Amino acid sequence: MPTVLNLELSVNGEPRQLLVPPHHSLLEVLRERCGLTGTKHGCELGECGTCTVLLDGEPVLACLVLAAECVGRRIETVEGLSVGAELHPLQRAFADLGAAQCGYCTPGMLMTAKALLDENPRAEEMEIREALAGNLCRCTGYWKIIEAVQWAGRILAGDPTPPAILREPSEVKGGCSHG
């Protein structure tokens, strides 16, 4: 068995030519060889979800996938969500609603939510809870995360109306105006 493999990976739409030991996980390669540290190193057992990336559009735990298995497949990381300075609706919603506290789980949550919203931008609360069940958060209590995913989904479906919490009282149905 060779001590290193010459791999060409597609990461966030860009080809990457890498020399990688055959036993290295996708997580190790993304962080150590590609410098993409948004994908977090958590449990290394596939239990926390902090290392979630998309592989051909499906969420996978990068700590459990060998980099060599990813040749010819599309890898998306949290760094690939934004386009230049333009944040993805999920990133904006998480920031605007305070869905991240310490932020360690956030990249995995964002990538899992992206896969869900790519399939169903109008996902309901229980669908979101089910999709995010493998992503653990120790800080938020999940409610803000669920709200952020719902709002991002509405934006992606063409309804940019912010949730009531972000609107002026006069904009909220039944709200009073100050004046």
Secondary structure, DSSP 8 states (H G I E B T S, - for coil): --SSEEEEEEETTEEEEEEE-TT-BHHHIIIIIS--TTS----SSSSS-TTEEEETTEEEEGGGSBGGGGTTSEEE-GGGTSBTTB--HHHHHHHHHT--SS-SSHHHHHHHHHHHHHH-TT--HHHHHHHTTT---SSS-SHHHHHHHHHHHHHHTT-----GGGS-GGGSTT-----
